[in-house]
Amino acid sequence: MNRKEFLASLALLPLIAKSMDLKSLHQFTQKLLPTEQMPVLFFGHGSPMNAIEENEFTIGWKQSVQVLPKPSAILCVSAHWETRGTFVTAMDMPKTIHDFGGFPQALYDVQYPAAGSPELAAATKEAVKKTSIGLDEDWGLDHGSWSVIKNLYPDADIPVVQLSLDYTKAPQYHYELAKELQVLRKKGVLVIGSGNIVHNLGMLDWQNQNGGFDWAIEANEKFKELILNNEHQQLIDYAAKGKAFQLSVPTPEHYLPLLYTIALKDKQEKITLFNDKLTMGSISMLSLRIE
């Protein structure tokens, strides 16, 4: 090869690399062709201790996936990754993030070594047209993600990516963005929202492990009614529904993952509620499956 031919070949390298990336993405999306659309899950995740305890909530989580086909990958929207802009984890091996304090050492010792999926990250970026999705190489899996998924798939044999919450955007924006993820359900991807519908840490009652304040009970019951009746616009406009809702959702990060799940519901699909219990006065563990 002479010098001119060598320089010409160098000029083609970016095009070849781009072609390889597109081919890899095509192979990934071709591989993820399930026989039917994957369900969608929302988990009230509660305390990080649920990662290492066996209790009624973790039992409910485990039972919720026993009837599901095994996913090819998981896309999780966790309350604990807030960013300016929207990002998706794109590393090969996400780290286990212990984003909490004051718990037993056994909890900090937990590692959830699920692989990531740069291919799913790219497919997510391609699916969303509402905004530009950034590919993140730094975050990993926070406890809103791994503390739940560890109970669902303890062998860590399913790739997991996380999608962040843009804290600068209103609930309507998140709902509309979530709708664009629908295509992933048809490629074997299990979409999980992880938060708590009622979540007010400032009003916790540590002596009331098995009950809720009157306002929390009121909001939880109304939220269930709206969910089951497909009243999505009212769920989006929760802040205008009175004091009980404002106390239940003082900040949006734990509530928004619910919108990411209900936005993906087709009209003919059913919703199954489980783990319907209030704890410590101001936390709802209500969870749901859409299929």
C-alpha positions as CSV (number, residue, x, y, z in Angstrom):
1,M,0.0,0.0,0.0
2,N,1.5,3.4,-1.0
3,R,1.2,6.5,1.1
4,K,-1.8,7.9,-0.7
5,E,-3.7,4.6,-0.3
6,F,-2.8,4.5,3.4
7,L,-4.1,8.0,4.0
8,A,-7.3,7.2,2.2
9,S,-7.8,4.1,4.3
10,L,-7.4,6.2,7.5
11,A,-10.1,8.6,6.3
12,L,-12.5,5.7,6.0
13,L,-12.0,4.5,9.6
14,P,-14.7,6.7,11.2
15,L,-17.2,5.6,8.6
16,I,-16.3,1.9,9.2
17,A,-16.6,2.4,13.0
18,K,-20.0,4.1,12.6
19,S,-21.1,1.2,10.4
20,M,-20.0,-1.3,13.0
21,D,-21.9,0.6,15.7
22,L,-25.0,0.6,13.6
23,K,-24.6,-3.1,12.8
24,S,-24.1,-3.8,16.5
25,L,-27.3,-1.9,17.4
26,H,-29.2,-3.7,14.6
27,Q,-28.0,-7.1,15.9
28,F,-29.0,-6.2,19.4
29,T,-32.5,-5.0,18.4
30,Q,-32.9,-8.1,16.1
31,K,-32.0,-10.4,19.0
32,L,-34.6,-8.7,21.3
33,L,-37.7,-9.9,19.5
34,P,-40.0,-11.5,22.0
35,T,-43.1,-13.4,21.0
36,E,-45.2,-10.8,22.9
37,Q,-44.9,-7.4,24.5
38,M,-43.1,-7.3,27.8
39,P,-45.0,-6.2,31.0
40,V,-44.1,-3.1,32.9
41,L,-43.5,-2.9,36.7
42,F,-43.6,-0.1,39.3
43,F,-42.2,-0.9,42.8
44,G,-42.6,1.0,46.0
45,H,-39.0,0.3,47.1
46,G,-39.0,1.8,50.6
47,S,-36.0,1.2,52.8
48,P,-32.7,0.0,51.4
49,M,-32.8,-2.8,54.0
50,N,-35.3,-4.5,51.7
51,A,-32.2,-5.5,49.7
52,I,-31.1,-7.9,52.4
53,E,-34.3,-8.7,54.4
54,E,-37.0,-11.2,53.7
55,N,-40.3,-9.6,54.4
56,E,-43.8,-9.1,52.9
57,F,-42.6,-6.5,50.4
58,T,-39.7,-8.5,49.0
59,I,-41.9,-11.6,48.8
60,G,-44.4,-9.5,46.8
61,W,-41.6,-8.3,44.5
62,K,-40.4,-11.9,43.8
63,Q,-43.9,-13.2,43.2
64,S,-44.6,-10.3,40.7
65,V,-42.0,-11.7,38.3
66,Q,-42.6,-15.4,38.7
67,V,-45.4,-15.1,36.1
68,L,-43.3,-13.0,33.6
69,P,-41.1,-14.2,30.7
70,K,-37.5,-13.7,31.4
71,P,-36.4,-10.3,30.0
72,S,-33.4,-9.9,27.7
73,A,-32.5,-6.7,29.5
74,I,-33.9,-4.2,32.1
75,L,-34.4,-0.5,31.9
76,C,-34.9,1.0,35.3
77,V,-36.1,4.5,36.2
78,S,-35.0,5.1,39.8
79,A,-36.0,7.9,42.1
80,H,-32.4,8.2,43.1
81,W,-30.8,9.4,39.9
82,E,-31.7,13.1,39.3
83,T,-29.9,15.0,36.6
84,R,-30.1,18.2,34.6
85,G,-31.0,16.7,31.2
86,T,-31.7,13.0,30.7
87,F,-29.1,10.3,30.7
88,V,-28.8,6.5,30.4
89,T,-26.1,4.4,31.8
90,A,-23.9,3.1,29.0
91,M,-21.0,1.2,30.6
92,D,-20.3,-2.5,30.3
93,M,-20.3,-3.2,34.0
94,P,-22.1,-0.6,36.2
95,K,-20.9,-0.2,39.8
96,T,-23.2,-0.9,42.8
97,I,-23.8,2.5,44.4
98,H,-24.5,2.6,48.2
99,D,-26.2,6.0,48.2
100,F,-27.4,6.0,51.8
101,G,-26.1,6.3,55.3
102,G,-26.6,4.9,58.8
103,F,-27.4,1.3,57.9
104,P,-25.7,-2.0,59.0
105,Q,-22.4,-2.9,57.3
106,A,-24.0,-5.9,55.7
107,L,-25.9,-3.6,53.4
108,Y,-22.8,-1.8,52.3
109,D,-21.1,-5.1,51.6
110,V,-23.8,-6.0,49.0
111,Q,-22.7,-6.0,45.4
112,Y,-25.0,-6.6,42.5
113,P,-22.7,-7.4,39.6
114,A,-25.2,-7.3,36.7
115,A,-23.8,-6.3,33.4
116,G,-24.7,-3.1,31.7
117,S,-25.8,-2.8,28.1
118,P,-24.2,-0.1,25.9
119,E,-26.4,-1.5,23.1
120,L,-29.7,-1.0,25.1
121,A,-28.4,2.5,26.0
122,A,-28.0,3.3,22.3
123,A,-31.4,1.9,21.5
124,T,-32.9,4.0,24.3
125,K,-31.2,7.1,22.9
126,E,-32.5,6.3,19.4
127,A,-36.0,5.7,20.6
128,V,-36.4,9.0,22.4
129,K,-37.1,12.0,20.1
130,K,-38.4,14.4,22.8
131,T,-34.9,15.2,24.0
132,S,-31.3,14.3,23.5
133,I,-30.4,11.4,25.8
134,G,-26.8,11.5,27.1
135,L,-24.8,8.3,27.4
136,D,-23.4,8.1,31.0
137,E,-20.2,6.2,31.9
138,D,-20.0,7.2,35.6
139,W,-23.2,6.5,37.5
140,G,-24.0,2.8,37.9
141,L,-26.9,1.2,39.7
142,D,-28.2,3.1,42.8
143,H,-30.2,1.5,45.6
144,G,-33.5,2.4,44.0
145,S,-32.5,0.0,41.2
146,W,-30.3,-2.8,42.7
147,S,-32.2,-3.2,46.0
148,V,-35.3,-4.2,44.1
149,I,-33.7,-6.0,41.1
150,K,-31.5,-8.1,43.4
151,N,-34.7,-9.7,44.8
152,L,-36.2,-10.2,41.3
153,Y,-33.1,-11.7,39.6
154,P,-30.6,-12.7,42.4
155,D,-28.2,-14.3,39.9
156,A,-27.6,-10.9,38.3
157,D,-27.8,-12.6,34.9
158,I,-29.8,-9.9,33.1
159,P,-28.2,-6.7,31.8
160,V,-29.5,-3.5,33.6
161,V,-29.4,0.1,32.5
162,Q,-30.8,3.1,34.4
163,L,-32.6,6.1,32.9
164,S,-32.2,9.4,34.9
165,L,-34.9,11.9,35.9
166,D,-34.4,15.4,34.6
167,Y,-35.2,17.5,37.7
168,T,-35.8,20.6,35.7
169,K,-38.9,19.2,33.9
170,A,-42.5,19.0,34.9
171,P,-44.5,15.7,35.3
172,Q,-46.2,16.1,31.8
173,Y,-42.7,16.1,30.2
174,H,-41.7,12.9,31.9
175,Y,-45.0,11.2,31.0
176,E,-44.6,12.1,27.3
177,L,-40.9,11.1,27.3
178,A,-41.9,7.7,28.8
179,K,-44.3,7.0,26.0
180,E,-41.4,7.0,23.5
181,L,-39.9,4.0,25.4
182,Q,-42.8,1.8,24.2
183,V,-40.7,0.3,21.4
184,L,-38.4,-1.3,23.9
185,R,-41.1,-3.4,25.4
186,K,-41.4,-5.2,22.1
187,K,-37.7,-6.1,22.1
188,G,-37.7,-8.1,25.3
189,V,-36.9,-5.1,27.6
190,L,-38.5,-5.0,31.0
191,V,-39.2,-1.4,32.0
192,I,-39.2,-0.9,35.8
193,G,-40.1,2.3,37.7
194,S,-38.8,2.4,41.3
195,G,-39.9,5.0,43.8
196,N,-42.9,5.4,46.3
197,I,-46.2,6.9,45.4
198,V,-46.5,8.4,48.9
199,H,-43.1,9.4,50.2
200,N,-42.6,12.0,52.9
201,L,-39.4,11.4,54.9
202,G,-39.9,14.6,56.9
203,M,-43.0,13.2,58.6
204,L,-41.9,9.6,59.3
205,D,-43.4,8.0,62.4
206,W,-40.8,5.4,63.3
207,Q,-43.3,3.9,65.9
208,N,-45.9,3.2,63.3
209,Q,-44.4,0.5,61.2
210,N,-47.7,-0.9,59.9
211,G,-49.9,2.1,59.2
212,G,-50.2,5.6,57.7
213,F,-51.4,9.1,58.6
214,D,-54.9,9.9,57.5
215,W,-53.7,12.1,54.7
216,A,-51.4,9.4,53.5
217,I,-54.2,6.8,53.5
218,E,-56.5,9.3,51.6
219,A,-53.9,10.0,48.9
220,N,-53.0,6.3,48.6
221,E,-56.6,5.3,48.1
222,K,-57.2,8.1,45.5
223,F,-54.0,7.2,43.7
224,K,-55.1,3.6,43.4
225,E,-58.5,4.7,42.0
226,L,-56.9,6.9,39.4
227,I,-54.4,4.2,38.4
228,L,-57.0,1.6,37.9
229,N,-59.4,3.9,36.0
230,N,-56.6,5.1,33.7
231,E,-57.0,8.7,34.8
232,H,-53.5,9.6,33.6
233,Q,-54.0,13.3,33.3
234,Q,-55.1,13.5,36.9
235,L,-52.1,11.5,38.0
236,I,-49.9,13.9,36.0
237,D,-51.6,16.9,37.7
238,Y,-51.4,15.4,41.2
239,A,-50.2,18.6,42.8
240,A,-53.5,20.4,42.1
241,K,-55.5,17.8,43.9
242,G,-55.3,19.1,47.4
243,K,-53.3,19.0,50.7
244,A,-53.2,15.2,51.1
245,F,-51.5,14.8,47.7
246,Q,-49.1,17.7,48.4
247,L,-48.1,16.1,51.7
248,S,-47.7,12.7,50.0
249,V,-45.5,14.0,47.2
250,P,-43.6,17.0,48.8
251,T,-40.9,16.4,46.1
252,P,-41.5,14.6,42.8
253,E,-38.5,12.3,42.4
254,H,-40.2,9.2,44.1
255,Y,-43.5,9.8,42.3
256,L,-42.2,10.3,38.7
257,P,-41.2,6.7,38.2
258,L,-44.9,5.9,38.4
259,L,-45.6,8.1,35.4
260,Y,-42.9,6.3,33.5
261,T,-44.8,3.1,34.0
262,I,-48.4,4.1,33.4
263,A,-47.4,6.0,30.3
264,L,-46.5,2.7,28.7
265,K,-49.9,1.1,29.4
266,D,-51.9,0.1,26.3
267,K,-55.7,0.5,26.6
268,Q,-56.3,-3.2,26.5
269,E,-53.8,-4.1,29.2
270,K,-54.7,-4.8,32.8
271,I,-53.1,-3.5,36.0
272,T,-52.4,-5.7,39.0
273,L,-51.8,-3.9,42.3
274,F,-49.7,-5.6,45.1
275,N,-47.8,-4.6,48.3
276,D,-50.6,-2.2,49.1
277,K,-49.5,-1.1,52.5
278,L,-48.5,2.1,54.3
279,T,-45.6,2.0,56.7
280,M,-44.0,4.5,59.1
281,G,-47.0,6.8,58.6
282,S,-45.9,8.4,55.4
283,I,-44.5,5.8,53.0
284,S,-46.7,3.7,50.6
285,M,-45.2,0.5,49.3
286,L,-47.9,0.2,46.7
287,S,-46.6,-1.6,43.6
288,L,-48.1,-2.6,40.3
289,R,-47.7,-4.7,37.2
290,I,-49.0,-3.8,33.7
291,E,-49.5,-6.6,31.2
